[in-house]
Amino acid sequence: MNRSSNINMYEGLASYFLPTGILEYFEVTDFTEIPTQDTEVLYTTELHIYLDERDNRTPDMSGSVSDGFGEEA
């Protein structure tokens, strides 16, 4: 399975956890699985999903700017 299809799979998974409609404005760009440090939990990894703001401006909005979302923090 290639990375592109994995991102599509995680985008589908993320749609269950994120607020309804959020993926209309953001796209899944990356994901990582990180081993947990806590030994008293049932899971062994955390899934980090990275989102990037979509440019949903219409042609009549070409002079507008993004509302503050930018580089990953």
PQR file of N, CA, C, O and H, with PARSE charges and radii, in Angstrom:
ATOM      1  N   MET A   1       0.851  -1.177   0.000 -0.4000 1.5000
ATOM      2  CA  MET A   1       0.000   0.000   0.000 -0.0000 2.0000
ATOM      3  C   MET A   1       0.894   1.237   0.000  0.5500 1.7000
ATOM      4  O   MET A   1       1.786   1.346   0.842 -0.5500 1.4000
ATOM      5  N   ASN A   2       0.676   2.172  -0.926 -0.4000 1.5000
ATOM      6  CA  ASN A   2       1.544   3.347  -0.992 -0.0000 2.0000
ATOM      7  C   ASN A   2       1.080   4.443  -0.037  0.5500 1.7000
ATOM      8  O   ASN A   2      -0.017   4.371   0.518 -0.5500 1.4000
ATOM      9  H   ASN A   2      -0.048   2.083  -1.610  0.4000 1.0000
ATOM     10  N   ARG A   3       1.918   5.450   0.147 -0.4000 1.5000
ATOM     11  CA  ARG A   3       1.654   6.517   1.128 -0.0000 2.0000
ATOM     12  C   ARG A   3       0.398   7.303   0.776  0.5500 1.7000
ATOM     13  O   ARG A   3      -0.345   7.705   1.672 -0.5500 1.4000
ATOM     14  H   ARG A   3       2.808   5.509  -0.304  0.4000 1.0000
ATOM     15  N   SER A   4       0.149   7.528  -0.504 -0.4000 1.5000
ATOM     16  CA  SER A   4      -1.040   8.281  -0.924 -0.0000 2.0000
ATOM     17  C   SER A   4      -2.324   7.573  -0.507  0.5500 1.7000
ATOM     18  O   SER A   4      -3.255   8.206  -0.010 -0.5500 1.4000
ATOM     19  H   SER A   4       0.752   7.202  -1.232  0.4000 1.0000
ATOM     20  N   SER A   5      -2.372   6.267  -0.709 -0.4000 1.5000
ATOM     21  CA  SER A   5      -3.571   5.536  -0.303 -0.0000 2.0000
ATOM     22  C   SER A   5      -3.676   5.458   1.222  0.5500 1.7000
ATOM     23  O   SER A   5      -4.780   5.404   1.763 -0.5500 1.4000
ATOM     24  H   SER A   5      -1.616   5.752  -1.113  0.4000 1.0000
ATOM     25  N   ASN A   6      -2.521   5.451   1.924 -0.4000 1.5000
ATOM     26  CA  ASN A   6      -2.546   5.498   3.381 -0.0000 2.0000
ATOM     27  C   ASN A   6      -3.119   6.815   3.874  0.5500 1.7000
ATOM     28  O   ASN A   6      -3.893   6.838   4.831 -0.5500 1.4000
ATOM     29  H   ASN A   6      -1.624   5.495   1.484  0.4000 1.0000
ATOM     30  N   ILE A   7      -2.741   7.929   3.219 -0.4000 1.5000
ATOM     31  CA  ILE A   7      -3.280   9.233   3.614 -0.0000 2.0000
ATOM     32  C   ILE A   7      -4.782   9.246   3.392  0.5500 1.7000
ATOM     33  O   ILE A   7      -5.517   9.774   4.227 -0.5500 1.4000
ATOM     34  H   ILE A   7      -2.112   7.911   2.441  0.4000 1.0000
ATOM     35  N   ASN A   8      -5.258   8.681   2.292 -0.4000 1.5000
ATOM     36  CA  ASN A   8      -6.701   8.615   2.054 -0.0000 2.0000
ATOM     37  C   ASN A   8      -7.388   7.778   3.135  0.5500 1.7000
ATOM     38  O   ASN A   8      -8.486   8.111   3.579 -0.5500 1.4000
ATOM     39  H   ASN A   8      -4.661   8.253   1.613  0.4000 1.0000
ATOM     40  N   MET A   9      -6.745   6.703   3.550 -0.4000 1.5000
ATOM     41  CA  MET A   9      -7.307   5.863   4.597 -0.0000 2.0000
ATOM     42  C   MET A   9      -7.389   6.645   5.914  0.5500 1.7000
ATOM     43  O   MET A   9      -8.409   6.605   6.601 -0.5500 1.4000
ATOM     44  H   MET A   9      -5.852   6.432   3.189  0.4000 1.0000
ATOM     45  N   TYR A  10      -6.311   7.353   6.259 -0.4000 1.5000
ATOM     46  CA  TYR A  10      -6.312   8.128   7.497 -0.0000 2.0000
ATOM     47  C   TYR A  10      -7.262   9.314   7.415  0.5500 1.7000
ATOM     48  O   TYR A  10      -7.814   9.726   8.435 -0.5500 1.4000
ATOM     49  H   TYR A  10      -5.482   7.385   5.700  0.4000 1.0000
ATOM     50  N   GLU A  11      -7.467   9.874   6.222 -0.4000 1.5000
ATOM     51  CA  GLU A  11      -8.448  10.951   6.065 -0.0000 2.0000
ATOM     52  C   GLU A  11      -9.844  10.421   6.380  0.5500 1.7000
ATOM     53  O   GLU A  11     -10.631  11.103   7.036 -0.5500 1.4000
ATOM     54  H   GLU A  11      -7.019   9.539   5.393  0.4000 1.0000
ATOM     55  N   GLY A  12     -10.152   9.227   5.923 -0.4000 1.5000
ATOM     56  CA  GLY A  12     -11.434   8.611   6.245 -0.0000 2.0000
ATOM     57  C   GLY A  12     -11.562   8.348   7.735  0.5500 1.7000
ATOM     58  O   GLY A  12     -12.625   8.568   8.315 -0.5500 1.4000
ATOM     59  H   GLY A  12      -9.513   8.673   5.390  0.4000 1.0000
ATOM     60  N   LEU A  13     -10.494   7.880   8.357 -0.4000 1.5000
ATOM     61  CA  LEU A  13     -10.491   7.640   9.792 -0.0000 2.0000
ATOM     62  C   LEU A  13     -10.637   8.956  10.561  0.5500 1.7000
ATOM     63  O   LEU A  13     -11.389   9.029  11.533 -0.5500 1.4000
ATOM     64  H   LEU A  13      -9.630   7.701   7.886  0.4000 1.0000
ATOM     65  N   ALA A  14      -9.925   9.981  10.131 -0.4000 1.5000
ATOM     66  CA  ALA A  14      -9.974  11.281  10.813 -0.0000 2.0000
ATOM     67  C   ALA A  14     -11.370  11.880  10.763  0.5500 1.7000
ATOM     68  O   ALA A  14     -11.754  12.615  11.672 -0.5500 1.4000
ATOM     69  H   ALA A  14      -9.314   9.922   9.341  0.4000 1.0000
ATOM     70  N   SER A  15     -12.131  11.582   9.726 -0.4000 1.5000
ATOM     71  CA  SER A  15     -13.479  12.146   9.605 -0.0000 2.0000
ATOM     72  C   SER A  15     -14.395  11.681  10.736  0.5500 1.7000
ATOM     73  O   SER A  15     -15.401  12.331  11.017 -0.5500 1.4000
ATOM     74  H   SER A  15     -11.819  10.984   8.988  0.4000 1.0000
ATOM     75  N   TYR A  16     -14.063  10.573  11.384 -0.4000 1.5000
ATOM     76  CA  TYR A  16     -14.852  10.095  12.516 -0.0000 2.0000
ATOM     77  C   TYR A  16     -14.535  10.846  13.807  0.5500 1.7000
ATOM     78  O   TYR A  16     -15.374  10.917  14.705 -0.5500 1.4000
ATOM     79  H   TYR A  16     -13.246  10.045  11.155  0.4000 1.0000
ATOM     80  N   PHE A  17     -13.329  11.405  13.903 -0.4000 1.5000
ATOM     81  CA  PHE A  17     -12.883  12.043  15.138 -0.0000 2.0000
ATOM     82  C   PHE A  17     -12.943  13.557  15.094  0.5500 1.7000
ATOM     83  O   PHE A  17     -13.064  14.203  16.135 -0.5500 1.4000
ATOM     84  H   PHE A  17     -12.647  11.347  13.174  0.4000 1.0000
ATOM     85  N   LEU A  18     -12.860  14.130  13.911 -0.4000 1.5000
ATOM     86  CA  LEU A  18     -12.866  15.584  13.771 -0.0000 2.0000
ATOM     87  C   LEU A  18     -14.298  16.105  13.663  0.5500 1.7000
ATOM     88  O   LEU A  18     -15.204  15.343  13.325 -0.5500 1.4000
ATOM     89  H   LEU A  18     -12.761  13.605  13.065  0.4000 1.0000
ATOM     90  N   PRO A  19     -14.514  17.382  13.943 -0.5600 1.5000
ATOM     91  CA  PRO A  19     -15.863  17.952  13.813  0.2800 2.0000
ATOM     92  C   PRO A  19     -16.396  17.793  12.388  0.5500 1.7000
ATOM     93  O   PRO A  19     -15.637  17.820  11.420 -0.5500 1.4000
ATOM     94  N   THR A  20     -17.701  17.628  12.281 -0.4000 1.5000
ATOM     95  CA  THR A  20     -18.344  17.465  10.980 -0.0000 2.0000
ATOM     96  C   THR A  20     -17.991  18.627  10.058  0.5500 1.7000
ATOM     97  O   THR A  20     -18.090  19.789  10.453 -0.5500 1.4000
ATOM     98  H   THR A  20     -18.318  17.606  13.068  0.4000 1.0000
ATOM     99  N   GLY A  21     -17.581  18.317   8.842 -0.4000 1.5000
ATOM    100  CA  GLY A  21     -17.287  19.329   7.837 -0.0000 2.0000
ATOM    101  C   GLY A  21     -15.886  19.887   7.859  0.5500 1.7000
ATOM    102  O   GLY A  21     -15.532  20.670   6.977 -0.5500 1.4000
ATOM    103  H   GLY A  21     -17.501  17.373   8.522  0.4000 1.0000
ATOM    104  N   ILE A  22     -15.067  19.516   8.838 -0.4000 1.5000
ATOM    105  CA  ILE A  22     -13.724  20.094   8.948 -0.0000 2.0000
ATOM    106  C   ILE A  22     -12.851  19.734   7.749  0.5500 1.7000
ATOM    107  O   ILE A  22     -11.984  20.515   7.357 -0.5500 1.4000
ATOM    108  H   ILE A  22     -15.354  18.880   9.554  0.4000 1.0000
ATOM    109  N   LEU A  23     -13.076  18.557   7.164 -0.4000 1.5000
ATOM    110  CA  LEU A  23     -12.241  18.146   6.029 -0.0000 2.0000
ATOM    111  C   LEU A  23     -12.622  18.862   4.740  0.5500 1.7000
ATOM    112  O   LEU A  23     -11.975  18.669   3.711 -0.5500 1.4000
ATOM    113  H   LEU A  23     -13.780  17.923   7.482  0.4000 1.0000
ATOM    114  N   GLU A  24     -13.672  19.693   4.786 -0.4000 1.5000
ATOM    115  CA  GLU A  24     -13.962  20.574   3.652 -0.0000 2.0000
ATOM    116  C   GLU A  24     -12.964  21.725   3.623  0.5500 1.7000
ATOM    117  O   GLU A  24     -12.711  22.301   2.566 -0.5500 1.4000
ATOM    118  H   GLU A  24     -14.198  19.850   5.622  0.4000 1.0000
ATOM    119  N   TYR A  25     -12.400  22.060   4.772 -0.4000 1.5000
ATOM    120  CA  TYR A  25     -11.492  23.192   4.896 -0.0000 2.0000
ATOM    121  C   TYR A  25     -10.041  22.795   5.111  0.5500 1.7000
ATOM    122  O   TYR A  25      -9.136  23.612   4.939 -0.5500 1.4000
ATOM    123  H   TYR A  25     -12.606  21.592   5.631  0.4000 1.0000
ATOM    124  N   PHE A  26      -9.817  21.534   5.490 -0.4000 1.5000
ATOM    125  CA  PHE A  26      -8.459  21.038   5.725 -0.0000 2.0000
ATOM    126  C   PHE A  26      -8.298  19.687   5.044  0.5500 1.7000
ATOM    127  O   PHE A  26      -9.259  18.935   4.886 -0.5500 1.4000
ATOM    128  H   PHE A  26     -10.552  20.871   5.630  0.4000 1.0000
ATOM    129  N   GLU A  27      -7.062  19.393   4.643 -0.4000 1.5000
ATOM    130  CA  GLU A  27      -6.767  18.084   4.060 -0.0000 2.0000
ATOM    131  C   GLU A  27      -5.675  17.408   4.881  0.5500 1.7000
ATOM    132  O   GLU A  27      -4.812  18.072   5.455 -0.5500 1.4000
ATOM    133  H   GLU A  27      -6.280  20.004   4.772  0.4000 1.0000
ATOM    134  N   VAL A  28      -5.724  16.103   4.925 -0.4000 1.5000
ATOM    135  CA  VAL A  28      -4.698  15.338   5.624 -0.0000 2.0000
ATOM    136  C   VAL A  28      -3.453  15.325   4.744  0.5500 1.7000
ATOM    137  O   VAL A  28      -3.498  14.867   3.602 -0.5500 1.4000
ATOM    138  H   VAL A  28      -6.425  15.564   4.459  0.4000 1.0000
ATOM    139  N   THR A  29      -2.337  15.834   5.282 -0.4000 1.5000
ATOM    140  CA  THR A  29      -1.104  15.897   4.507 -0.0000 2.0000
ATOM    141  C   THR A  29      -0.069  14.874   4.945  0.5500 1.7000
ATOM    142  O   THR A  29       0.802  14.485   4.166 -0.5500 1.4000
ATOM    143  H   THR A  29      -2.301  16.206   6.210  0.4000 1.0000
ATOM    144  N   ASP A  30      -0.167  14.444   6.187 -0.4000 1.5000
ATOM    145  CA  ASP A  30       0.818  13.490   6.682 -0.0000 2.0000
ATOM    146  C   ASP A  30       0.275  12.834   7.952  0.5500 1.7000
ATOM    147  O   ASP A  30      -0.711  13.286   8.534 -0.5500 1.4000
ATOM    148  H   ASP A  30      -0.874  14.760   6.820  0.4000 1.0000
ATOM    149  N   PHE A  31       0.922  11.795   8.347 -0.4000 1.5000
ATOM    150  CA  PHE A  31       0.578  11.103   9.580 -0.0000 2.0000
ATOM    151  C   PHE A  31       1.825  10.386  10.072  0.5500 1.7000
ATOM    152  O   PHE A  31       2.688   9.994   9.286 -0.5500 1.4000
ATOM    153  H   PHE A  31       1.723  11.428   7.874  0.4000 1.0000
ATOM    154  N   THR A  32       1.902  10.224  11.379 -0.4000 1.5000
ATOM    155  CA  THR A  32       3.007   9.467  11.961 -0.0000 2.0000
ATOM    156  C   THR A  32       2.465   8.641  13.111  0.5500 1.7000
ATOM    157  O   THR A  32       1.501   9.026  13.774 -0.5500 1.4000
ATOM    158  H   THR A  32       1.202  10.542  12.018  0.4000 1.0000
ATOM    159  N   GLU A  33       3.084   7.524  13.334 -0.4000 1.5000
ATOM    160  CA  GLU A  33       2.776   6.695  14.492 -0.0000 2.0000
ATOM    161  C   GLU A  33       3.961   6.789  15.433  0.5500 1.7000
ATOM    162  O   GLU A  33       5.096   6.497  15.056 -0.5500 1.4000
ATOM    163  H   GLU A  33       3.867   7.211  12.796  0.4000 1.0000
ATOM    164  N   ILE A  34       3.681   7.204  16.672 -0.4000 1.5000
ATOM    165  CA  ILE A  34       4.736   7.438  17.649 -0.0000 2.0000
ATOM    166  C   ILE A  34       4.525   6.498  18.836  0.5500 1.7000
ATOM    167  O   ILE A  34       3.426   6.442  19.387 -0.5500 1.4000
ATOM    168  H   ILE A  34       2.759   7.441  16.978  0.4000 1.0000
ATOM    169  N   PRO A  35       5.563   5.761  19.236 -0.5600 1.5000
ATOM    170  CA  PRO A  35       5.427   4.872  20.400  0.2800 2.0000
ATOM    171  C   PRO A  35       5.076   5.682  21.650  0.5500 1.7000
ATOM    172  O   PRO A  35       5.602   6.777  21.849 -0.5500 1.4000
ATOM    173  N   THR A  36       4.204   5.154  22.476 -0.4000 1.5000
ATOM    174  CA  THR A  36       3.833   5.838  23.714 -0.0000 2.0000
ATOM    175  C   THR A  36       4.917   5.640  24.759  0.5500 1.7000
ATOM    176  O   THR A  36       5.631   4.637  24.757 -0.5500 1.4000
ATOM    177  H   THR A  36       3.777   4.264  22.314  0.4000 1.0000
ATOM    178  N   GLN A  37       5.025   6.610  25.646 -0.4000 1.5000
ATOM    179  CA  GLN A  37       5.992   6.539  26.740 -0.0000 2.0000
ATOM    180  C   GLN A  37       5.340   6.000  28.006  0.5500 1.7000
ATOM    181  O   GLN A  37       6.023   5.532  28.917 -0.5500 1.4000
ATOM    182  H   GLN A  37       4.445   7.425  25.647  0.4000 1.0000
ATOM    183  N   ASP A  38       4.018   6.068  28.055 -0.4000 1.5000
ATOM    184  CA  ASP A  38       3.270   5.647  29.248 -0.0000 2.0000
ATOM    185  C   ASP A  38       3.079   4.127  29.215  0.5500 1.7000
ATOM    186  O   ASP A  38       2.525   3.585  28.259 -0.5500 1.4000
ATOM    187  H   ASP A  38       3.463   6.448  27.315  0.4000 1.0000
ATOM    188  N   THR A  39       3.532   3.463  30.242 -0.4000 1.5000
ATOM    189  CA  THR A  39       3.441   1.997  30.288 -0.0000 2.0000
ATOM    190  C   THR A  39       2.124   1.513  30.871  0.5500 1.7000
ATOM    191  O   THR A  39       1.846   0.313  30.863 -0.5500 1.4000
ATOM    192  H   THR A  39       3.983   3.903  31.019  0.4000 1.0000
ATOM    193  N   GLU A  40       1.298   2.443  31.382 -0.4000 1.5000
ATOM    194  CA  GLU A  40       0.045   2.040  32.011 -0.0000 2.0000
ATOM    195  C   GLU A  40      -1.171   2.241  31.110  0.5500 1.7000
ATOM    196  O   GLU A  40      -2.293   2.349  31.605 -0.5500 1.4000
ATOM    197  H   GLU A  40       1.524   3.418  31.388  0.4000 1.0000
ATOM    198  N   VAL A  41      -0.962   2.292  29.787 -0.4000 1.5000
ATOM    199  CA  VAL A  41      -2.068   2.422  28.847 -0.0000 2.0000
ATOM    200  C   VAL A  41      -2.162   1.164  27.998  0.5500 1.7000
ATOM    201  O   VAL A  41      -1.196   0.410  27.887 -0.5500 1.4000
ATOM    202  H   VAL A  41      -0.050   2.204  29.385  0.4000 1.0000
ATOM    203  N   LEU A  42      -3.313   0.941  27.407 -0.4000 1.5000
ATOM    204  CA  LEU A  42      -3.525  -0.273  26.626 -0.0000 2.0000
ATOM    205  C   LEU A  42      -2.895  -0.216  25.232  0.5500 1.7000
ATOM    206  O   LEU A  42      -2.574  -1.255  24.654 -0.5500 1.4000
ATOM    207  H   LEU A  42      -4.098   1.553  27.498  0.4000 1.0000
ATOM    208  N   TYR A  43      -2.718   0.985  24.695 -0.4000 1.5000
ATOM    209  CA  TYR A  43      -2.198   1.118  23.344 -0.0000 2.0000
ATOM    210  C   TYR A  43      -0.687   1.328  23.376  0.5500 1.7000
ATOM    211  O   TYR A  43      -0.134   1.780  24.379 -0.5500 1.4000
ATOM    212  H   TYR A  43      -2.978   1.828  25.164  0.4000 1.0000
ATOM    213  N   THR A  44      -0.031   0.998  22.275 -0.4000 1.5000
ATOM    214  CA  THR A  44       1.425   1.110  22.238 -0.0000 2.0000
ATOM    215  C   THR A  44       1.915   2.249  21.352  0.5500 1.7000
ATOM    216  O   THR A  44       3.089   2.615  21.419 -0.5500 1.4000
ATOM    217  H   THR A  44      -0.480   0.631  21.461  0.4000 1.0000
ATOM    218  N   THR A  45       1.035   2.819  20.520 -0.4000 1.5000
ATOM    219  CA  THR A  45       1.431   3.938  19.665 -0.0000 2.0000
ATOM    220  C   THR A  45       0.338   4.999  19.649  0.5500 1.7000
ATOM    221  O   THR A  45      -0.834   4.715  19.898 -0.5500 1.4000
ATOM    222  H   THR A  45       0.082   2.521  20.466  0.4000 1.0000
ATOM    223  N   GLU A  46       0.753   6.235  19.348 -0.4000 1.5000
ATOM    224  CA  GLU A  46      -0.171   7.337  19.134 -0.0000 2.0000
ATOM    225  C   GLU A  46      -0.154   7.664  17.645  0.5500 1.7000
ATOM    226  O   GLU A  46       0.898   7.615  17.007 -0.5500 1.4000
ATOM    227  H   GLU A  46       1.704   6.466  19.145  0.4000 1.0000
ATOM    228  N   LEU A  47      -1.297   7.992  17.104 -0.4000 1.5000
ATOM    229  CA  LEU A  47      -1.383   8.392  15.702 -0.0000 2.0000
ATOM    230  C   LEU A  47      -1.499   9.904  15.645  0.5500 1.7000
ATOM    231  O   LEU A  47      -2.450  10.478  16.175 -0.5500 1.4000
ATOM    232  H   LEU A  47      -2.152   8.031  17.623  0.4000 1.0000
ATOM    233  N   HIS A  48      -0.528  10.556  14.999 -0.4000 1.5000
ATOM    234  CA  HIS A  48      -0.556  12.004  14.817 -0.0000 2.0000
ATOM    235  C   HIS A  48      -0.965  12.276  13.370  0.5500 1.7000
ATOM    236  O   HIS A  48      -0.307  11.817  12.437 -0.5500 1.4000
ATOM    237  H   HIS A  48       0.245  10.090  14.568  0.4000 1.0000
ATOM    238  N   ILE A  49      -2.044  13.017  13.191 -0.4000 1.5000
ATOM    239  CA  ILE A  49      -2.551  13.351  11.857 -0.0000 2.0000
ATOM    240  C   ILE A  49      -2.321  14.829  11.621  0.5500 1.7000
ATOM    241  O   ILE A  49      -2.730  15.658  12.433 -0.5500 1.4000
ATOM    242  H   ILE A  49      -2.579  13.390  13.949  0.4000 1.0000
ATOM    243  N   TYR A  50      -1.665  15.172  10.510 -0.4000 1.5000
ATOM    244  CA  TYR A  50      -1.326  16.549  10.186 -0.0000 2.0000
ATOM    245  C   TYR A  50      -2.285  17.064   9.117  0.5500 1.7000
ATOM    246  O   TYR A  50      -2.540  16.396   8.115 -0.5500 1.4000
ATOM    247  H   TYR A  50      -1.332  14.498   9.850  0.4000 1.0000
ATOM    248  N   LEU A  51      -2.806  18.258   9.351 -0.4000 1.5000
ATOM    249  CA  LEU A  51      -3.770  18.877   8.443 -0.0000 2.0000
ATOM    250  C   LEU A  51      -3.176  20.140   7.838  0.5500 1.7000
ATOM    251  O   LEU A  51      -2.345  20.806   8.456 -0.5500 1.4000
ATOM    252  H   LEU A  51      -2.598  18.800  10.165  0.4000 1.0000
ATOM    253  N   ASP A  52      -3.611  20.462   6.624 -0.4000 1.5000
ATOM    254  CA  ASP A  52      -3.212  21.692   5.960 -0.0000 2.0000
ATOM    255  C   ASP A  52      -4.470  22.370   5.446  0.5500 1.7000
ATOM    256  O   ASP A  52      -5.368  21.711   4.923 -0.5500 1.4000
ATOM    257  H   ASP A  52      -4.286  19.922   6.123  0.4000 1.0000
ATOM    258  N   GLU A  53      -4.536  23.685   5.596 -0.4000 1.5000
ATOM    259  CA  GLU A  53      -5.724  24.426   5.182 -0.0000 2.0000
ATOM    260  C   GLU A  53      -5.878  24.386   3.662  0.5500 1.7000
ATOM    261  O   GLU A  53      -4.921  24.614   2.922 -0.5500 1.4000
ATOM    262  H   GLU A  53      -3.806  24.221   6.021  0.4000 1.0000
ATOM    263  N   ARG A  54      -7.083  24.095   3.216 -0.4000 1.5000
ATOM    264  CA  ARG A  54      -7.381  24.103   1.786 -0.0000 2.0000
ATOM    265  C   ARG A  54      -7.628  25.544   1.341  0.5500 1.7000
ATOM    266  O   ARG A  54      -8.118  26.360   2.123 -0.5500 1.4000
ATOM    267  H   ARG A  54      -7.861  23.909   3.817  0.4000 1.0000
ATOM    268  N   ASP A  55      -7.296  25.856   0.106 -0.4000 1.5000
ATOM    269  CA  ASP A  55      -7.584  27.172  -0.449 -0.0000 2.0000
ATOM    270  C   ASP A  55      -8.951  27.096  -1.120  0.5500 1.7000
ATOM    271  O   ASP A  55      -9.050  26.737  -2.293 -0.5500 1.4000
ATOM    272  H   ASP A  55      -6.898  25.193  -0.529  0.4000 1.0000
ATOM    273  N   ASN A  56      -9.996  27.432  -0.383 -0.4000 1.5000
ATOM    274  CA  ASN A  56     -11.366  27.342  -0.877 -0.0000 2.0000
ATOM    275  C   ASN A  56     -11.909  28.671  -1.384  0.5500 1.7000
ATOM    276  O   ASN A  56     -13.119  28.834  -1.535 -0.5500 1.4000
ATOM    277  H   ASN A  56      -9.915  27.725   0.570  0.4000 1.0000
ATOM    278  N   ARG A  57     -11.013  29.624  -1.646 -0.4000 1.5000
ATOM    279  CA  ARG A  57     -11.483  30.932  -2.110 -0.0000 2.0000
ATOM    280  C   ARG A  57     -12.049  30.813  -3.517  0.5500 1.7000
ATOM    281  O   ARG A  57     -11.519  30.092  -4.362 -0.5500 1.4000
ATOM    282  H   ARG A  57     -10.029  29.492  -1.523  0.4000 1.0000
ATOM    283  N   THR A  58     -13.131  31.533  -3.747 -0.4000 1.5000
ATOM    284  CA  THR A  58     -13.719  31.603  -5.085 -0.0000 2.0000
ATOM    285  C   THR A  58     -13.019  32.723  -5.852  0.5500 1.7000
ATOM    286  O   THR A  58     -12.339  33.545  -5.239 -0.5500 1.4000
ATOM    287  H   THR A  58     -13.562  32.119  -3.060  0.4000 1.0000
ATOM    288  N   PRO A  59     -13.167  32.778  -7.181 -0.5600 1.5000
ATOM    289  CA  PRO A  59     -12.488  33.821  -7.963  0.2800 2.0000
ATOM    290  C   PRO A  59     -12.800  35.245  -7.484  0.5500 1.7000
ATOM    291  O   PRO A  59     -11.935  36.117  -7.553 -0.5500 1.4000
ATOM    292  N   ASP A  60     -14.007  35.487  -7.007 -0.4000 1.5000
ATOM    293  CA  ASP A  60     -14.332  36.831  -6.534 -0.0000 2.0000
ATOM    294  C   ASP A  60     -13.700  37.147  -5.177  0.5500 1.7000
ATOM    295  O   ASP A  60     -13.774  38.285  -4.713 -0.5500 1.4000
ATOM    296  H   ASP A  60     -14.711  34.778  -6.951  0.4000 1.0000
ATOM    297  N   MET A  61     -13.087  36.165  -4.544 -0.4000 1.5000
ATOM    298  CA  MET A  61     -12.432  36.361  -3.252 -0.0000 2.0000
ATOM    299  C   MET A  61     -10.909  36.398  -3.398  0.5500 1.7000
ATOM    300  O   MET A  61     -10.200  36.248  -2.404 -0.5500 1.4000
ATOM    301  H   MET A  61     -13.027  35.240  -4.921  0.4000 1.0000
ATOM    302  N   SER A  62     -10.398  36.591  -4.598 -0.4000 1.5000
ATOM    303  CA  SER A  62      -8.961  36.483  -4.845 -0.0000 2.0000
ATOM    304  C   SER A  62      -8.134  37.493  -4.055  0.5500 1.7000
ATOM    305  O   SER A  62      -6.949  37.255  -3.819 -0.5500 1.4000
ATOM    306  H   SER A  62     -10.975  36.713  -5.406  0.4000 1.0000
ATOM    307  N   GLY A  63      -8.722  38.606  -3.643 -0.4000 1.5000
ATOM    308  CA  GLY A  63      -7.985  39.598  -2.869 -0.0000 2.0000
ATOM    309  C   GLY A  63      -7.944  39.304  -1.387  0.5500 1.7000
ATOM    310  O   GLY A  63      -7.220  39.969  -0.647 -0.5500 1.4000
ATOM    311  H   GLY A  63      -9.684  38.798  -3.834  0.4000 1.0000
ATOM    312  N   SER A  64      -8.705  38.322  -0.936 -0.4000 1.5000
ATOM    313  CA  SER A  64      -8.742  38.006   0.497 -0.0000 2.0000
ATOM    314  C   SER A  64      -7.545  37.152   0.893  0.5500 1.7000
ATOM    315  O   SER A  64      -6.903  36.514   0.059 -0.5500 1.4000
ATOM    316  H   SER A  64      -9.294  37.782  -1.537  0.4000 1.0000
ATOM    317  N   VAL A  65      -7.270  37.161   2.175 -0.4000 1.5000
ATOM    318  CA  VAL A  65      -6.129  36.379   2.687 -0.0000 2.0000
ATOM    319  C   VAL A  65      -6.650  35.337   3.672  0.5500 1.7000
ATOM    320  O   VAL A  65      -7.781  35.418   4.152 -0.5500 1.4000
ATOM    321  H   VAL A  65      -7.791  37.679   2.853  0.4000 1.0000
ATOM    322  N   SER A  66      -5.809  34.377   3.952 -0.4000 1.5000
ATOM    323  CA  SER A  66      -6.144  33.333   4.904 -0.0000 2.0000
ATOM    324  C   SER A  66      -6.413  33.955   6.275  0.5500 1.7000
ATOM    325  O   SER A  66      -5.896  35.031   6.577 -0.5500 1.4000
ATOM    326  H   SER A  66      -4.891  34.312   3.562  0.4000 1.0000
ATOM    327  N   ASP A  67      -7.207  33.297   7.094 -0.4000 1.5000
ATOM    328  CA  ASP A  67      -7.593  33.854   8.377 -0.0000 2.0000
ATOM    329  C   ASP A  67      -6.665  33.447   9.528  0.5500 1.7000
ATOM    330  O   ASP A  67      -7.114  33.278  10.662 -0.5500 1.4000
ATOM    331  H   ASP A  67      -7.627  32.423   6.848  0.4000 1.0000
ATOM    332  N   GLY A  68      -5.401  33.294   9.238 -0.4000 1.5000
ATOM    333  CA  GLY A  68      -4.449  33.073  10.305 -0.0000 2.0000
ATOM    334  C   GLY A  68      -3.836  31.691  10.368  0.5500 1.7000
ATOM    335  O   GLY A  68      -2.850  31.490  11.078 -0.5500 1.4000
ATOM    336  H   GLY A  68      -5.037  33.431   8.317  0.4000 1.0000
ATOM    337  N   PHE A  69      -4.392  30.735   9.645 -0.4000 1.5000
ATOM    338  CA  PHE A  69      -3.778  29.415   9.644 -0.0000 2.0000
ATOM    339  C   PHE A  69      -2.529  29.474   8.775  0.5500 1.7000
ATOM    340  O   PHE A  69      -2.554  30.021   7.673 -0.5500 1.4000
ATOM    341  H   PHE A  69      -5.193  30.899   9.068  0.4000 1.0000
ATOM    342  N   GLY A  70      -1.490  28.933   9.256 -0.4000 1.5000
ATOM    343  CA  GLY A  70      -0.248  29.005   8.497 -0.0000 2.0000
ATOM    344  C   GLY A  70       0.607  27.790   8.750  0.5500 1.7000
ATOM    345  O   GLY A  70       0.127  26.656   8.737 -0.5500 1.4000
ATOM    346  H   GLY A  70      -1.470  28.488  10.151  0.4000 1.0000
ATOM    347  N   GLU A  71       1.883  28.042   8.980 -0.4000 1.5000
ATOM    348  CA  GLU A  71       2.825  26.962   9.184 -0.0000 2.0000
ATOM    349  C   GLU A  71       2.470  26.155  10.420  0.5500 1.7000
ATOM    350  O   GLU A  71       1.840  26.653  11.353 -0.5500 1.4000
ATOM    351  H   GLU A  71       2.272  28.963   8.990  0.4000 1.0000
ATOM    352  N   GLU A  72       2.887  24.904  10.405 -0.4000 1.5000
ATOM    353  CA  GLU A  72       2.624  23.998  11.523 -0.0000 2.0000
ATOM    354  C   GLU A  72       3.241  24.556  12.798  0.5500 1.7000
ATOM    355  O   GLU A  72       4.362  25.065  12.789 -0.5500 1.4000
ATOM    356  H   GLU A  72       3.399  24.499   9.648  0.4000 1.0000
ATOM    357  N   ALA A  73       2.508  24.456  13.876 -0.4000 1.5000
ATOM    358  CA  ALA A  73       2.991  24.946  15.168 -0.0000 2.0000
ATOM    359  C   ALA A  73       3.256  23.772  16.098  0.5500 1.7000
ATOM    360  O   ALA A  73       3.670  23.971  17.240 -0.5500 1.4000
ATOM    361  H   ALA A  73       1.598  24.042  13.884  0.4000 1.0000
TER
END
